[in-house]
Amino acid sequence: MLKVGILGGGQLGRMLLQTAANYPVETHVLENDDECPAAHLCRYFIKGNIRDYETVYHFGKGLDAVTIEIENVNLEALERLEAEGVKVFPKPSVLRIIKNKVRQKEYYLEHGIPTAEFAIITNKNEIGQLPHLLPAVQKLAEGGYDGRGVQVIDNLSDSHLFFDEHSVLEKKIKIKKEIAQIVAVDQLGKTALYPPVEMMFNKDLNQLDFQLCPADIPQQVLWKVEAIALTVVRNFNSPGLFAVELFVDENNEVFVNETAPRVHNSGHHTIEAHYSSQFDMLWRIILGYPLGNTKYLFPSIMVNIIGGEGHSGKAKYIGLNEVLKIDNAFVHIYGKAETRPGRKMGHVTIISNEKQDLIHKANKIRQTINVVS
């Protein structure tokens, strides 16, 4: 039985562990919070900081493999573990690229992967020298997550919004659709593609609101999405599960936005709607099993459940009973004790062969369930 560690104990770790119960694997989790969503589902829980070198190294050195549920981990410790024979999914070399948005953009440029025009800046004064990039999106090189560390800049009069740090200034694309493409890569380099999803965002929080699978895109755009996502992932030369986020512009051209080297919010619907979920797929990759079937059983919509505005404290779910009455709706509550505005507290996946039924139920769920304190 392989001993596998997960760095991070949030909802992604929780859903990985729920699937791990189907496989011969001994699970270990490292997280600072012993009441985190994943704490009570693993075989062994270790309380500690995933960013600390010694903590991560000592956590991983007795294990066969280590994976992540968040990028913000100690890379040097993972590199040492890899050198000593512990398998790391994905490889630390990939995390070094992805963790830093500047390096990530340079990677796309180096490999001829289409992405928005950009400049790398070290302080806010440099933005004034780049008027040709405005309107733009400024992204901190490191530390941003779930909409934080990202700022839209329409013109130079928005100077009060500028980040005064190492960052990417990226020319805004006139986006028609936002797409996510999940790619699985096994230890022999074989790949499998999930059907791409169409993402709809909460513009106030800059956070995923709900998503539709399969994405409503023309065949020619689908081919571009798949080809570009495969190019992104193949050049990593690493096994793992990767979520490539892309923009489709008004001319049906496709550009890479960002890549997540792990299970991802854009793949939660696969638990009920697909033969092999993204979580099942990652265990297959780690354990050296054949890749799973990525086809969907039914079209689906996934709705995020987030903390209500103005509510911070012990979480209470309003309208949960009503949502549970909806046919073909599958509720996942993440087990977070505390809510705060915009915090991801759960999700609901709806499956149906009728797109209008999916949209109607998604809107009903958004209006019905609220997380308050």
C-alpha positions in Angstrom: 0.0 0.0 0.0 1.5 3.3 -1.1 1.9 6.1 1.5 0.8 9.4 -0.2 0.8 12.9 1.4 -1.3 15.8 0.5 0.0 19.3 1.2 -3.0 21.4 2.2 -6.3 20.4 3.9 -9.0 22.5 2.2 -11.9 21.3 0.2 -9.8 20.0 -2.7 -7.9 17.8 -0.2 -11.2 16.7 1.3 -12.6 15.6 -2.1 -9.4 13.8 -2.9 -9.6 11.9 0.3 -13.3 11.0 -0.3 -12.1 9.3 -3.5 -9.0 7.7 -1.9 -11.3 5.4 0.1 -11.8 3.4 -3.2 -8.0 2.7 -3.5 -5.3 0.8 -1.6 -3.5 4.0 -0.4 -2.5 5.3 3.1 -3.3 9.0 3.2 -1.4 11.7 5.1 -2.3 15.4 5.3 -0.2 18.4 6.3 -2.1 21.5 7.3 -1.9 24.2 10.0 -5.6 23.9 11.0 -6.5 20.7 12.7 -10.2 21.5 12.0 -9.7 21.9 8.3 -12.1 20.2 5.8 -9.6 17.3 5.2 -8.5 16.7 8.7 -10.9 14.0 9.7 -10.9 12.0 6.4 -7.2 11.1 6.2 -5.4 8.2 7.9 -2.7 10.4 9.4 -3.1 14.2 10.0 0.0 16.3 10.8 -0.5 19.9 12.0 2.1 22.1 10.4 3.0 24.9 7.9 3.1 23.8 4.2 5.3 26.8 3.5 8.0 25.8 6.0 11.0 23.9 4.6 11.7 21.6 7.6 8.0 20.8 8.1 7.4 19.8 4.5 10.6 17.8 4.2 10.0 15.8 7.4 6.4 15.3 6.4 7.3 13.9 3.0 10.5 11.9 3.6 8.8 8.7 4.9 6.2 8.7 2.1 6.1 7.2 -1.4 4.5 10.2 -3.1 3.4 13.8 -2.3 0.8 15.9 -4.1 -0.6 19.4 -3.5 -4.0 21.0 -3.3 -2.6 24.6 -3.4 0.5 26.0 -5.1 1.8 28.0 -2.2 4.0 25.3 -0.7 7.7 25.0 0.1 9.3 24.2 -3.3 12.9 23.6 -1.9 11.6 20.9 0.4 9.8 19.2 -2.5 12.9 19.4 -4.7 15.0 17.7 -2.0 12.3 15.0 -1.5 12.2 14.4 -5.3 16.0 14.1 -5.3 15.8 11.5 -2.6 13.3 9.3 -4.5 9.8 10.6 -3.3 7.5 11.1 -6.3 6.0 14.6 -6.4 2.8 15.3 -8.4 3.3 17.5 -10.3 7.1 17.8 -10.4 8.5 20.8 -8.4 9.9 22.2 -11.7 6.3 22.7 -12.8 5.3 24.4 -9.5 8.3 26.7 -9.8 6.9 27.9 -13.1 3.2 28.1 -12.1 3.6 29.5 -8.7 5.0 32.8 -10.1 2.8 34.5 -12.7 5.8 36.2 -14.2 7.6 32.9 -14.8 4.3 31.4 -16.0 3.8 34.2 -18.7 7.5 33.8 -19.8 6.8 30.0 -20.2 3.9 30.6 -22.5 6.1 33.0 -24.6 9.0 30.6 -24.7 6.8 27.8 -26.0 4.8 29.8 -28.5 1.6 29.5 -26.6 -0.9 32.2 -27.3 -1.5 34.5 -24.4 -2.5 38.2 -23.9 0.2 40.8 -24.6 1.9 41.7 -21.4 4.8 43.5 -19.6 6.6 42.6 -16.4 6.9 45.4 -13.9 8.6 45.9 -10.6 6.8 48.9 -9.3 3.6 50.9 -10.0 5.5 53.9 -11.6 6.3 51.7 -14.7 2.6 51.4 -15.5 2.6 55.0 -16.7 5.2 54.1 -19.4 2.9 51.4 -20.8 -0.3 53.2 -22.0 -0.5 50.9 -25.0 -1.4 48.0 -22.7 -4.4 49.8 -21.1 -7.0 48.8 -20.3 -5.2 46.0 -18.5 -5.2 43.4 -15.7 -2.4 43.6 -13.1 -1.5 40.4 -11.4 0.9 40.0 -8.5 3.8 37.7 -9.3 3.2 35.7 -6.2 0.6 35.3 -3.5 -2.6 35.9 -5.4 -5.4 33.3 -5.1 -9.2 33.2 -5.8 -9.4 36.7 -7.2 -7.0 38.2 -4.7 -3.8 39.8 -6.1 -5.6 40.7 -9.3 -6.7 44.3 -10.3 -8.4 45.7 -13.4 -6.9 49.0 -14.6 -8.9 50.9 -17.2 -6.7 53.9 -17.5 -3.9 55.9 -15.8 -6.4 57.8 -13.6 -6.9 54.4 -11.8 -3.4 54.9 -10.2 -4.9 54.4 -6.7 -5.5 50.8 -7.7 -2.0 50.0 -8.9 0.0 47.3 -7.0 3.5 48.6 -6.2 5.1 45.2 -6.5 6.6 42.7 -8.9 3.7 41.8 -11.2 2.4 41.2 -14.7 0.5 43.9 -16.6 -1.6 42.1 -19.1 -3.6 43.8 -21.9 -7.3 43.1 -21.5 -8.8 40.8 -24.2 -12.4 41.4 -25.4 -13.6 38.1 -24.0 -16.6 36.2 -25.5 -16.2 33.1 -23.3 -13.9 31.9 -20.5 -13.1 28.2 -20.8 -11.3 25.7 -18.6 -9.7 22.5 -20.1 -8.6 19.8 -17.7 -5.7 17.6 -18.9 -4.5 14.4 -17.2 -1.0 13.1 -17.7 0.1 9.7 -16.4 3.6 8.6 -15.4 4.4 7.4 -18.9 3.3 10.7 -20.5 0.0 9.5 -21.8 -2.7 12.2 -21.8 -6.5 12.4 -21.4 -8.7 15.4 -22.0 -11.9 16.2 -20.2 -14.6 18.0 -22.1 -13.9 21.8 -21.7 -16.2 23.8 -19.4 -17.6 27.3 -19.9 -17.0 29.5 -16.8 -19.3 32.3 -15.6 -17.7 34.7 -13.1 -19.0 36.9 -10.3 -17.6 40.2 -11.5 -17.7 41.8 -8.0 -15.6 39.0 -6.4 -13.6 38.0 -9.6 -14.5 34.4 -8.6 -16.1 31.5 -10.4 -19.9 31.7 -10.0 -21.0 28.7 -12.0 -19.9 26.7 -15.0 -21.5 24.7 -17.8 -20.2 21.4 -19.2 -19.7 20.8 -22.0 -18.8 24.3 -23.1 -21.0 25.8 -25.8 -18.3 26.4 -28.4 -17.9 25.7 -32.1 -15.9 22.6 -33.2 -13.1 24.8 -34.6 -12.7 26.5 -31.2 -12.8 23.2 -29.4 -9.9 22.0 -31.5 -7.9 25.1 -30.7 -8.7 24.8 -26.9 -7.6 21.2 -26.8 -4.4 21.7 -28.9 -3.3 24.7 -26.9 -4.0 23.1 -23.5 -2.0 20.0 -24.6 0.9 22.2 -25.7 0.9 23.9 -22.3 0.9 20.6 -20.4 3.3 18.5 -22.6 6.1 21.1 -22.2 5.9 20.6 -18.4 7.2 17.1 -18.8 5.4 16.0 -15.7 2.7 13.6 -14.6 -0.3 15.2 -12.9 -3.7 16.8 -13.4 -3.7 20.3 -14.9 -6.5 22.9 -15.4 -5.8 25.3 -18.2 -7.9 28.4 -18.2 -8.4 30.1 -21.6 -10.1 33.1 -23.1 -12.0 33.0 -26.4 -12.2 36.4 -28.0 -14.7 37.9 -30.4 -12.9 36.5 -33.4 -12.9 33.0 -31.9 -9.1 33.2 -31.2 -8.0 31.3 -28.1 -5.5 32.6 -25.5 -4.2 31.0 -22.3 -5.0 32.9 -19.1 -3.5 30.7 -16.4 -2.8 27.1 -15.5 -3.4 25.3 -12.2 -1.2 22.2 -11.6 -3.7 20.4 -9.5 -7.4 19.4 -9.1 -9.4 22.5 -9.6 -12.7 24.3 -9.0 -13.5 23.9 -12.7 -13.6 20.1 -12.3 -15.9 19.6 -9.4 -18.8 18.6 -11.6 -16.9 15.5 -12.7 -17.7 13.8 -9.4 -21.3 13.1 -10.5 -21.4 14.0 -14.2 -18.4 11.9 -15.5 -17.3 8.3 -15.5 -14.0 9.2 -13.8 -13.9 12.4 -11.7 -10.8 14.7 -11.6 -10.1 13.3 -8.1 -10.4 9.7 -9.2 -8.1 10.6 -12.1 -5.4 12.1 -9.9 -5.3 8.9 -7.7 -5.0 6.8 -10.9 -2.0 8.9 -11.9 -0.3 8.8 -8.5 -0.8 5.1 -8.1 0.3 4.2 -11.6 -3.1 2.9 -12.8 -4.6 3.4 -16.2 -6.2 6.8 -16.9 -9.9 6.9 -16.4 -12.7 7.6 -18.8 -13.2 11.4 -19.1 -16.5 11.3 -21.0 -19.6 12.9 -19.4 -22.6 10.9 -18.4 -24.8 14.0 -18.5 -24.4 17.6 -19.3 -24.0 19.6 -16.0 -23.8 22.9 -14.3 -21.8 23.5 -11.1 -22.7 26.3 -8.8 -20.4 27.6 -6.1 -21.8 28.2 -2.6 -20.0 31.2 -1.1 -20.1 33.1 2.1 -22.7 35.9 2.2 -21.8 39.5 2.1 -21.5 41.0 5.6 -21.3 37.6 7.3 -18.2 36.5 9.2 -18.3 33.8 11.9 -19.8 30.4 12.5 -21.4 29.2 9.3 -25.1 28.6 9.0 -26.8 27.4 5.8 -30.1 29.0 4.8 -32.2 27.2 2.2 -30.2 23.9 2.2 -33.3 21.8 2.7 -35.0 23.4 -0.4 -31.9 22.8 -2.6 -31.8 19.1 -1.5 -35.4 18.7 -2.8 -34.3 19.6 -6.4 -34.1 16.6 -8.7 -30.6 15.7 -10.0 -28.9 18.3 -7.8 -25.9 17.0 -5.7 -24.8 19.1 -2.8 -21.3 19.3 -1.4 -20.7 21.2 1.9 -17.0 21.6 2.6 -17.1 21.4 6.4 -15.6 24.8 7.0 -16.6 26.0 10.5 -16.2 29.7 9.8 -17.8 31.7 6.9 -16.7 35.1 5.5 -17.8 37.1 2.5 -16.9 35.3 -0.8 -15.3 32.3 0.9 -16.0 29.0 -0.9 -18.2 26.9 1.4 -19.5 24.3 -0.9 -20.9 23.6 -4.4 -23.9 22.0 -6.1 -23.7 20.1 -9.3 -26.9 19.7 -11.4 -27.1 17.1 -14.2 -29.7 17.1 -17.1 -29.9 16.5 -20.8 -31.7 19.9 -21.2 -29.6 23.0 -21.1 -32.5 25.2 -20.1 -33.3 22.9 -17.2 -29.7 23.2 -16.0 -29.7 27.0 -16.2 -33.1 27.3 -14.5 -32.0 25.0 -11.6 -28.7 26.8 -11.3 -30.4 30.2 -10.9 -32.9 28.7 -8.5 -30.1 27.4 -6.3 -28.2 30.7 -6.4 -31.3 32.5 -5.2 -32.2 29.8 -2.5 -29.0 28.9 -0.6 -27.2 31.5 1.5 -24.3 31.1 4.0 -24.7 33.4 6.9 -23.1 33.7 10.4 
